[in-house]
Amino acid sequence: MSSAEGPKFAQAATEMTERLKALGPNPAKASAAKAAQAAIAKE
């Protein structure tokens, strides 16, 4: 996209944001957080 295509970029960014929100949280991140909490609990 060129700099003259601002509205096109805004539309693409909006569509991507909607898709990401529909997917929800990253399950890998949740697994990593649980593993970190388990490691801390063992200390």
C-alpha positions as CSV (number, residue, x, y, z in Angstrom):
1,M,0.0,0.0,0.0
2,S,1.2,3.5,-0.8
3,S,0.9,6.5,1.5
4,A,-2.0,7.6,-0.7
5,E,-4.1,4.6,0.4
6,G,-4.8,5.7,4.0
7,P,-8.4,4.6,3.9
8,K,-7.5,1.2,2.5
9,F,-4.9,0.7,5.3
10,A,-7.4,1.8,7.9
11,Q,-9.9,-0.8,6.6
12,A,-7.3,-3.6,6.6
13,A,-6.2,-2.7,10.1
14,T,-9.9,-2.7,11.3
15,E,-10.5,-6.1,9.7
16,M,-7.4,-7.6,11.2
17,T,-8.3,-6.3,14.7
18,E,-11.8,-7.8,14.4
19,R,-10.3,-11.2,13.4
20,L,-7.9,-11.2,16.3
21,K,-10.6,-10.3,18.8
22,A,-12.8,-13.1,17.4
23,L,-9.9,-15.6,17.9
24,G,-9.5,-14.7,21.6
25,P,-6.5,-15.0,23.8
26,N,-3.4,-16.9,22.7
27,P,-3.6,-20.5,24.2
28,A,0.1,-20.8,24.2
29,K,0.5,-17.8,26.3
30,A,-2.0,-19.2,28.9
31,S,0.0,-22.4,29.0
32,A,3.2,-20.6,29.6
33,A,1.6,-18.6,32.4
34,K,0.4,-21.7,34.1
35,A,3.8,-23.3,33.8
36,A,5.4,-20.2,35.4
37,Q,2.9,-20.2,38.2
38,A,3.6,-23.9,38.9
39,A,7.3,-23.3,38.9
40,I,6.9,-20.5,41.4
41,A,4.6,-22.6,43.6
42,K,7.3,-25.3,43.8
43,E,9.9,-22.8,45.3
